[in-house]
Amino acid sequence: MTAYDDSNIFARILRGEIPCERLYEDEFALAFPDIRPQAPRHVLVIPKGKYVSITDFGAKATAEEITGFFRAVSLVAEKVGVAGSGYRMIANAGPDSRQEVPHFHVHILGGRNLGTLLVTP
Ligand code: AMP
C-alpha cells in the first residue's frame, strides 16, 4: 500500500487550506458536499486521521477511531436527510476502484432511487 501523502486534497481541506462547506464535524470525522455530485445528495465523510483507504483504516485505526467515524457517517446521513428515504455508502479503495483521493473517505449518495446497479457495466 502506498504511504499517506500529506499533500492530498482532503488533507488540505482538513488543514483548512482549501475551503469546504462543513456539514458535520467532530473529533473523528468531517463531512462536506462532493464537488461533482452524482446524486441529489452526495456527501463525503472523511476521518481526521491519516489513512490512505478503508483497507488502511481497518488495519491501523484504533477501535475508538473506527467507532467514532462510523457513528459520524450515521449522523451525517440523518443530518443531510437521507436516512429515512435511503442511501448508498461507497468507499473506493485502490486502482481498480478508481480511487482518486488517497485519504480514506466514504461517499453518501441519496435523494433519489439509485437503482440496483452497483458498478458501471
Ligand atoms: P474517489 O474516486 O472515491 O477518490 O472520490 C473522490 C471524490 O472527491 C470525487 O467524487 C470528487 O468529486 C471529490 N472531490 C475532489 N476534490 C474535492 C473538493 N475539493 N471538494 C469536494 N469534493 C471533492
Backbone and ligand atoms as CSV (ligand in chain L), in Angstrom:
chain,resi,resn,atom,element,x,y,z
A,1,MET,N,N,0.837,-1.189,0.000
A,1,MET,CA,C,0.000,0.000,0.000
A,1,MET,C,C,0.880,1.251,0.000
A,2,THR,N,N,0.471,2.276,-0.763
A,2,THR,CA,C,1.289,3.488,-0.816
A,2,THR,C,C,1.208,4.238,0.516
A,3,ALA,N,N,2.272,4.974,0.819
A,3,ALA,CA,C,2.313,5.750,2.063
A,3,ALA,C,C,1.353,6.936,1.959
A,4,TYR,N,N,0.892,7.383,3.111
A,4,TYR,CA,C,-0.013,8.532,3.143
A,4,TYR,C,C,0.708,9.779,2.623
A,5,ASP,N,N,0.040,10.505,1.728
A,5,ASP,CA,C,0.612,11.711,1.133
A,5,ASP,C,C,-0.098,12.941,1.720
A,6,ASP,N,N,0.646,13.702,2.517
A,6,ASP,CA,C,0.075,14.864,3.207
A,6,ASP,C,C,-0.423,15.962,2.277
A,7,SER,N,N,-0.056,15.872,0.990
A,7,SER,CA,C,-0.475,16.941,0.079
A,7,SER,C,C,-1.805,16.619,-0.610
A,8,ASN,N,N,-2.435,15.477,-0.266
A,8,ASN,CA,C,-3.707,15.167,-0.956
A,8,ASN,C,C,-4.767,16.193,-0.589
A,9,ILE,N,N,-5.753,16.317,-1.464
A,9,ILE,CA,C,-6.708,17.436,-1.336
A,9,ILE,C,C,-7.536,17.369,-0.051
A,10,PHE,N,N,-7.834,16.160,0.431
A,10,PHE,CA,C,-8.637,16.082,1.659
A,10,PHE,C,C,-7.788,16.439,2.886
A,11,ALA,N,N,-6.498,16.128,2.839
A,11,ALA,CA,C,-5.602,16.570,3.916
A,11,ALA,C,C,-5.567,18.092,3.948
A,12,ARG,N,N,-5.573,18.689,2.771
A,12,ARG,CA,C,-5.542,20.159,2.697
A,12,ARG,C,C,-6.859,20.757,3.186
A,13,ILE,N,N,-7.971,20.085,2.905
A,13,ILE,CA,C,-9.261,20.538,3.444
A,13,ILE,C,C,-9.241,20.441,4.966
A,14,LEU,N,N,-8.740,19.329,5.495
A,14,LEU,CA,C,-8.679,19.165,6.960
A,14,LEU,C,C,-7.821,20.248,7.609
A,15,ARG,N,N,-6.759,20.661,6.927
A,15,ARG,CA,C,-5.880,21.706,7.480
A,15,ARG,C,C,-6.441,23.109,7.264
A,16,GLY,N,N,-7.581,23.198,6.551
A,16,GLY,CA,C,-8.197,24.499,6.315
A,16,GLY,C,C,-7.557,25.274,5.177
A,17,GLU,N,N,-6.715,24.598,4.370
A,17,GLU,CA,C,-6.038,25.287,3.264
A,17,GLU,C,C,-6.942,25.433,2.048
A,18,ILE,N,N,-7.944,24.541,1.959
A,18,ILE,CA,C,-8.920,24.576,0.867
A,18,ILE,C,C,-10.295,24.618,1.529
A,19,PRO,N,N,-11.161,25.516,1.054
A,19,PRO,CA,C,-12.458,25.645,1.719
A,19,PRO,C,C,-13.407,24.496,1.372
A,20,CYS,N,N,-14.335,24.239,2.287
A,20,CYS,CA,C,-15.428,23.319,2.003
A,20,CYS,C,C,-16.599,23.729,2.889
A,21,GLU,N,N,-17.775,23.293,2.528
A,21,GLU,CA,C,-18.944,23.544,3.368
A,21,GLU,C,C,-18.976,22.448,4.431
A,22,ARG,N,N,-18.676,22.798,5.650
A,22,ARG,CA,C,-18.579,21.807,6.733
A,22,ARG,C,C,-19.982,21.429,7.203
A,23,LEU,N,N,-20.494,20.312,6.676
A,23,LEU,CA,C,-21.852,19.880,7.018
A,23,LEU,C,C,-21.908,19.263,8.403
A,24,TYR,N,N,-20.806,18.631,8.793
A,24,TYR,CA,C,-20.718,17.997,10.113
A,24,TYR,C,C,-19.238,17.846,10.450
A,25,GLU,N,N,-18.938,18.032,11.725
A,25,GLU,CA,C,-17.550,17.826,12.150
A,25,GLU,C,C,-17.528,17.440,13.615
A,26,ASP,N,N,-16.723,16.463,13.945
A,26,ASP,CA,C,-16.434,16.150,15.348
A,26,ASP,C,C,-14.969,15.720,15.424
A,27,GLU,N,N,-14.569,15.140,16.542
A,27,GLU,CA,C,-13.139,14.829,16.690
A,27,GLU,C,C,-12.675,13.714,15.761
A,28,PHE,N,N,-13.612,12.943,15.214
A,28,PHE,CA,C,-13.235,11.795,14.377
A,28,PHE,C,C,-13.425,12.017,12.876
A,29,ALA,N,N,-14.342,12.917,12.517
A,29,ALA,CA,C,-14.752,12.974,11.107
A,29,ALA,C,C,-15.155,14.378,10.674
A,30,LEU,N,N,-15.081,14.567,9.361
A,30,LEU,CA,C,-15.560,15.804,8.728
A,30,LEU,C,C,-16.393,15.393,7.518
A,31,ALA,N,N,-17.536,16.073,7.326
A,31,ALA,CA,C,-18.404,15.795,6.166
A,31,ALA,C,C,-18.611,17.078,5.374
A,32,PHE,N,N,-18.555,16.930,4.050
A,32,PHE,CA,C,-18.746,18.090,3.166
A,32,PHE,C,C,-19.308,17.586,1.831
A,33,PRO,N,N,-19.969,18.473,1.067
A,33,PRO,CA,C,-20.554,18.036,-0.207
A,33,PRO,C,C,-19.481,17.665,-1.227
A,34,ASP,N,N,-19.760,16.626,-2.024
A,34,ASP,CA,C,-18.847,16.303,-3.132
A,34,ASP,C,C,-18.936,17.421,-4.167
A,35,ILE,N,N,-17.789,17.810,-4.686
A,35,ILE,CA,C,-17.718,18.921,-5.641
A,35,ILE,C,C,-18.349,18.548,-6.994
A,36,ARG,N,N,-18.412,17.256,-7.294
A,36,ARG,CA,C,-19.040,16.785,-8.544
A,36,ARG,C,C,-20.152,15.789,-8.183
A,37,PRO,N,N,-21.294,16.317,-7.699
A,37,PRO,CA,C,-22.336,15.416,-7.173
A,37,PRO,C,C,-22.887,14.459,-8.223
A,38,GLN,N,N,-23.055,13.198,-7.828
A,38,GLN,CA,C,-23.607,12.184,-8.732
A,38,GLN,C,C,-25.006,11.758,-8.302
A,39,ALA,N,N,-25.591,12.475,-7.354
A,39,ALA,CA,C,-26.963,12.233,-6.905
A,39,ALA,C,C,-27.416,13.534,-6.252
A,40,PRO,N,N,-28.748,13.708,-6.052
A,40,PRO,CA,C,-29.208,14.959,-5.439
A,40,PRO,C,C,-28.534,15.250,-4.103
A,41,ARG,N,N,-28.256,14.201,-3.343
A,41,ARG,CA,C,-27.451,14.363,-2.138
A,41,ARG,C,C,-26.198,13.522,-2.308
A,42,HIS,N,N,-25.049,14.151,-2.292
A,42,HIS,CA,C,-23.766,13.436,-2.437
A,42,HIS,C,C,-22.779,14.099,-1.489
A,43,VAL,N,N,-22.512,13.391,-0.416
A,43,VAL,CA,C,-21.699,13.942,0.663
A,43,VAL,C,C,-20.514,13.013,0.895
A,44,LEU,N,N,-19.379,13.597,1.231
A,44,LEU,CA,C,-18.190,12.816,1.581
A,44,LEU,C,C,-17.965,12.909,3.082
A,45,VAL,N,N,-17.605,11.797,3.678
A,45,VAL,CA,C,-17.233,11.787,5.095
A,45,VAL,C,C,-15.817,11.246,5.177
A,46,ILE,N,N,-14.948,11.995,5.836
A,46,ILE,CA,C,-13.539,11.601,5.931
A,46,ILE,C,C,-13.124,11.548,7.401
A,47,PRO,N,N,-12.240,10.624,7.741
A,47,PRO,CA,C,-11.727,10.607,9.113
A,47,PRO,C,C,-10.697,11.708,9.309
A,48,LYS,N,N,-10.487,12.098,10.560
A,48,LYS,CA,C,-9.475,13.120,10.860
A,48,LYS,C,C,-8.064,12.529,10.765
A,49,GLY,N,N,-7.949,11.234,10.972
A,49,GLY,CA,C,-6.637,10.584,10.930
A,49,GLY,C,C,-6.140,10.375,9.506
A,50,LYS,N,N,-4.826,10.082,9.414
A,50,LYS,CA,C,-4.172,9.946,8.111
A,50,LYS,C,C,-4.218,8.501,7.644
A,51,TYR,N,N,-5.229,8.155,6.873
A,51,TYR,CA,C,-5.381,6.801,6.346
A,51,TYR,C,C,-5.627,6.895,4.847
A,52,VAL,N,N,-4.925,6.071,4.098
A,52,VAL,CA,C,-4.984,6.141,2.632
A,52,VAL,C,C,-6.326,5.647,2.102
A,53,SER,N,N,-6.855,4.603,2.721
A,53,SER,CA,C,-8.058,3.943,2.191
A,53,SER,C,C,-8.744,3.202,3.333
A,54,ILE,N,N,-9.890,2.605,3.030
A,54,ILE,CA,C,-10.578,1.834,4.076
A,54,ILE,C,C,-9.730,0.620,4.483
A,55,THR,N,N,-8.926,0.121,3.572
A,55,THR,CA,C,-8.039,-1.002,3.904
A,55,THR,C,C,-7.044,-0.576,4.980
A,56,ASP,N,N,-6.457,0.574,4.767
A,56,ASP,CA,C,-5.502,1.150,5.710
A,56,ASP,C,C,-6.206,1.478,7.036
A,57,PHE,N,N,-7.392,2.070,6.938
A,57,PHE,CA,C,-8.155,2.461,8.133
A,57,PHE,C,C,-8.493,1.226,8.978
A,58,GLY,N,N,-9.022,0.212,8.330
A,58,GLY,CA,C,-9.399,-1.009,9.053
A,58,GLY,C,C,-8.213,-1.692,9.707
A,59,ALA,N,N,-7.050,-1.576,9.056
A,59,ALA,CA,C,-5.858,-2.247,9.587
A,59,ALA,C,C,-5.194,-1.461,10.723
A,60,LYS,N,N,-5.244,-0.124,10.640
A,60,LYS,CA,C,-4.403,0.671,11.551
A,60,LYS,C,C,-5.151,1.561,12.532
A,61,ALA,N,N,-6.386,1.914,12.246
A,61,ALA,CA,C,-7.096,2.850,13.139
A,61,ALA,C,C,-7.438,2.172,14.456
A,62,THR,N,N,-7.561,2.979,15.504
A,62,THR,CA,C,-7.962,2.428,16.795
A,62,THR,C,C,-9.463,2.114,16.767
A,63,ALA,N,N,-9.878,1.291,17.731
A,63,ALA,CA,C,-11.306,0.958,17.827
A,63,ALA,C,C,-12.127,2.233,18.040
A,64,GLU,N,N,-11.589,3.156,18.806
A,64,GLU,CA,C,-12.292,4.420,19.061
A,64,GLU,C,C,-12.452,5.226,17.765
A,65,GLU,N,N,-11.394,5.263,16.958
A,65,GLU,CA,C,-11.478,5.998,15.690
A,65,GLU,C,C,-12.492,5.348,14.745
A,66,ILE,N,N,-12.492,4.024,14.706
A,66,ILE,CA,C,-13.407,3.327,13.789
A,66,ILE,C,C,-14.854,3.540,14.238
A,67,THR,N,N,-15.102,3.373,15.525
A,67,THR,CA,C,-16.455,3.588,16.039
A,67,THR,C,C,-16.880,5.036,15.829
A,68,GLY,N,N,-15.994,5.960,16.177
A,68,GLY,CA,C,-16.326,7.382,16.044
A,68,GLY,C,C,-16.623,7.746,14.607
A,69,PHE,N,N,-15.827,7.190,13.677
A,69,PHE,CA,C,-16.028,7.522,12.271
A,69,PHE,C,C,-17.389,7.014,11.785
A,70,PHE,N,N,-17.695,5.756,12.068
A,70,PHE,CA,C,-18.945,5.211,11.521
A,70,PHE,C,C,-20.173,5.767,12.245
A,71,ARG,N,N,-20.021,6.174,13.492
A,71,ARG,CA,C,-21.117,6.910,14.142
A,71,ARG,C,C,-21.347,8.233,13.413
A,72,ALA,N,N,-20.273,8.884,13.034
A,72,ALA,CA,C,-20.396,10.152,12.303
A,72,ALA,C,C,-21.100,9.932,10.960
A,73,VAL,N,N,-20.769,8.834,10.273
A,73,VAL,CA,C,-21.427,8.546,8.988
A,73,VAL,C,C,-22.939,8.453,9.194
A,74,SER,N,N,-23.368,7.740,10.233
A,74,SER,CA,C,-24.806,7.617,10.513
A,74,SER,C,C,-25.426,8.972,10.818
A,75,LEU,N,N,-24.725,9.764,11.608
A,75,LEU,CA,C,-25.245,11.098,11.956
A,75,LEU,C,C,-25.364,11.977,10.711
A,76,VAL,N,N,-24.382,11.884,9.834
A,76,VAL,CA,C,-24.401,12.691,8.611
A,76,VAL,C,C,-25.588,12.281,7.733
A,77,ALA,N,N,-25.822,10.986,7.613
A,77,ALA,CA,C,-26.971,10.530,6.801
A,77,ALA,C,C,-28.268,11.110,7.350
A,78,GLU,N,N,-28.391,11.154,8.666
A,78,GLU,CA,C,-29.577,11.781,9.289
A,78,GLU,C,C,-29.597,13.269,8.963
A,79,LYS,N,N,-28.473,13.897,9.182
A,79,LYS,CA,C,-28.390,15.356,9.062
A,79,LYS,C,C,-28.687,15.849,7.644
A,80,VAL,N,N,-28.257,15.097,6.625
A,80,VAL,CA,C,-28.494,15.563,5.249
A,80,VAL,C,C,-29.814,15.035,4.689
A,81,GLY,N,N,-30.570,14.325,5.523
A,81,GLY,CA,C,-31.953,13.998,5.182
A,81,GLY,C,C,-32.160,12.756,4.338
A,82,VAL,N,N,-31.194,11.816,4.341
A,82,VAL,CA,C,-31.371,10.605,3.524
A,82,VAL,C,C,-31.545,9.339,4.355
A,83,ALA,N,N,-31.436,9.454,5.663
A,83,ALA,CA,C,-31.505,8.235,6.489
A,83,ALA,C,C,-32.859,7.555,6.336
A,84,GLY,N,N,-33.928,8.339,6.240
A,84,GLY,CA,C,-35.268,7.763,6.125
A,84,GLY,C,C,-35.555,7.219,4.736
A,85,SER,N,N,-35.225,7.983,3.704
A,85,SER,CA,C,-35.530,7.591,2.317
A,85,SER,C,C,-34.555,6.536,1.800
A,86,GLY,N,N,-33.365,6.492,2.369
A,86,GLY,CA,C,-32.360,5.502,1.959
A,86,GLY,C,C,-31.196,6.140,1.225
A,87,TYR,N,N,-30.093,5.451,1.263
A,87,TYR,CA,C,-28.882,5.984,0.635
A,87,TYR,C,C,-27.911,4.839,0.376
A,88,ARG,N,N,-26.899,5.123,-0.413
A,88,ARG,CA,C,-25.833,4.147,-0.668
A,88,ARG,C,C,-24.530,4.734,-0.143
A,89,MET,N,N,-23.763,3.885,0.530
A,89,MET,CA,C,-22.457,4.321,1.030
A,89,MET,C,C,-21.393,3.568,0.241
A,90,ILE,N,N,-20.476,4.310,-0.342
A,90,ILE,CA,C,-19.435,3.695,-1.183
A,90,ILE,C,C,-18.065,4.142,-0.674
A,91,ALA,N,N,-17.144,3.201,-0.619
A,91,ALA,CA,C,-15.755,3.536,-0.308
A,91,ALA,C,C,-14.882,2.925,-1.394
A,92,ASN,N,N,-14.297,3.757,-2.241
A,92,ASN,CA,C,-13.360,3.265,-3.236
A,92,ASN,C,C,-12.011,3.036,-2.562
A,93,ALA,N,N,-11.338,1.957,-2.977
A,93,ALA,CA,C,-10.029,1.637,-2.388
A,93,ALA,C,C,-9.123,1.068,-3.472
A,94,GLY,N,N,-8.117,1.846,-3.846
A,94,GLY,CA,C,-7.108,1.333,-4.774
A,94,GLY,C,C,-7.455,1.516,-6.237
A,95,PRO,N,N,-6.501,1.142,-7.108
A,95,PRO,CA,C,-6.580,1.439,-8.541
A,95,PRO,C,C,-7.827,0.913,-9.254
A,96,ASP,N,N,-8.211,-0.337,-9.040
A,96,ASP,CA,C,-9.358,-0.867,-9.784
A,96,ASP,C,C,-10.656,-0.147,-9.428
A,97,SER,N,N,-10.705,0.449,-8.247
A,97,SER,CA,C,-11.916,1.182,-7.847
A,97,SER,C,C,-11.902,2.603,-8.404
A,98,ARG,N,N,-10.744,2.987,-8.978
A,98,ARG,CA,C,-10.515,4.363,-9.462
A,98,ARG,C,C,-10.548,5.364,-8.321
A,99,GLN,N,N,-10.093,4.954,-7.140
A,99,GLN,CA,C,-9.983,5.907,-6.027
A,99,GLN,C,C,-9.114,7.076,-6.480
A,100,GLU,N,N,-9.678,8.273,-6.344
A,100,GLU,CA,C,-8.995,9.454,-6.861
A,100,GLU,C,C,-8.205,10.164,-5.757
A,101,VAL,N,N,-8.790,10.225,-4.576
A,101,VAL,CA,C,-8.148,10.962,-3.476
A,101,VAL,C,C,-7.643,9.964,-2.426
A,102,PRO,N,N,-6.323,9.951,-2.182
A,102,PRO,CA,C,-5.751,8.923,-1.297
A,102,PRO,C,C,-5.821,9.288,0.193
A,103,HIS,N,N,-7.017,9.692,0.604
A,103,HIS,CA,C,-7.328,9.852,2.042
A,103,HIS,C,C,-8.671,9.153,2.191
A,104,PHE,N,N,-8.744,8.146,3.058
A,104,PHE,CA,C,-9.975,7.359,3.195
A,104,PHE,C,C,-11.204,8.269,3.281
A,105,HIS,N,N,-12.233,7.927,2.524
A,105,HIS,CA,C,-13.491,8.663,2.572
A,105,HIS,C,C,-14.609,7.735,2.170
A,106,VAL,N,N,-15.798,8.018,2.657
A,106,VAL,CA,C,-16.977,7.332,2.139
A,106,VAL,C,C,-17.854,8.372,1.453
A,107,HIS,N,N,-18.493,7.888,0.378
A,107,HIS,CA,C,-19.493,8.689,-0.312
A,107,HIS,C,C,-20.851,8.293,0.259
A,108,ILE,N,N,-21.682,9.261,0.569
A,108,ILE,CA,C,-23.082,9.002,0.896
A,108,ILE,C,C,-23.894,9.586,-0.252
A,109,LEU,N,N,-24.625,8.696,-0.940
A,109,LEU,CA,C,-25.405,9.107,-2.110
A,109,LEU,C,C,-26.873,8.833,-1.853
A,110,GLY,N,N,-27.705,9.810,-2.135
A,110,GLY,CA,C,-29.140,9.603,-1.927
A,110,GLY,C,C,-29.930,10.753,-2.516
A,111,GLY,N,N,-31.198,10.795,-2.132
A,111,GLY,CA,C,-32.082,11.842,-2.631
A,111,GLY,C,C,-32.867,11.435,-3.850
A,112,ARG,N,N,-32.632,10.231,-4.338
A,112,ARG,CA,C,-33.437,9.641,-5.421
A,112,ARG,C,C,-33.255,8.132,-5.364
A,113,ASN,N,N,-34.122,7.419,-6.132
A,113,ASN,CA,C,-33.944,5.967,-6.223
A,113,ASN,C,C,-32.662,5.699,-7.009
A,114,LEU,N,N,-31.726,4.996,-6.419
A,114,LEU,CA,C,-30.398,4.806,-7.017
A,114,LEU,C,C,-30.311,3.574,-7.921
A,115,GLY,N,N,-31.397,2.825,-8.039
A,115,GLY,CA,C,-31.370,1.644,-8.889
A,115,GLY,C,C,-30.594,0.505,-8.252
A,116,THR,N,N,-30.424,-0.554,-9.016
A,116,THR,CA,C,-29.827,-1.761,-8.444
A,116,THR,C,C,-28.373,-1.990,-8.860
A,117,LEU,N,N,-27.900,-1.230,-9.869
A,117,LEU,CA,C,-26.529,-1.447,-10.338
A,117,LEU,C,C,-25.519,-0.902,-9.339
A,118,LEU,N,N,-24.579,-1.706,-8.933
A,118,LEU,CA,C,-23.534,-1.236,-8.018
A,118,LEU,C,C,-22.300,-0.770,-8.773
A,119,VAL,N,N,-22.116,-1.276,-9.989
A,119,VAL,CA,C,-20.956,-0.857,-10.772
A,119,VAL,C,C,-21.387,-0.569,-12.204
A,120,THR,N,N,-20.583,0.242,-12.883
A,120,THR,CA,C,-20.816,0.510,-14.305
A,120,THR,C,C,-20.554,-0.774,-15.079
A,121,PRO,N,N,-21.476,-1.166,-15.977
A,121,PRO,CA,C,-21.251,-2.431,-16.709
A,121,PRO,C,C,-19.990,-2.347,-17.576
L,1,AMP,P1,P,-12.887,8.779,-5.068
L,1,AMP,O1,O,-12.901,8.458,-6.521
L,1,AMP,O2,O,-13.684,7.798,-4.250
L,1,AMP,O3,O,-11.499,9.005,-4.546
L,1,AMP,O4,O,-13.704,10.132,-4.918
L,1,AMP,C1,C,-13.121,11.376,-4.708
L,1,AMP,C2,C,-14.238,12.383,-4.748
L,1,AMP,O5,O,-13.752,13.613,-4.245
L,1,AMP,C3,C,-14.801,12.675,-6.149
L,1,AMP,O6,O,-16.187,12.316,-6.174
L,1,AMP,C4,C,-14.580,14.175,-6.325
L,1,AMP,O7,O,-15.651,14.805,-6.978
L,1,AMP,C5,C,-14.422,14.657,-4.902
L,1,AMP,N1,N,-13.642,15.857,-4.721
L,1,AMP,C6,C,-12.411,16.122,-5.221
L,1,AMP,N2,N,-11.995,17.335,-4.792
L,1,AMP,C7,C,-12.965,17.824,-3.989
L,1,AMP,C8,C,-13.126,19.023,-3.235
L,1,AMP,N3,N,-12.190,19.993,-3.237
L,1,AMP,N4,N,-14.282,19.197,-2.546
L,1,AMP,C9,C,-15.225,18.243,-2.552
L,1,AMP,N5,N,-15.133,17.094,-3.233
L,1,AMP,C10,C,-14.022,16.883,-3.943
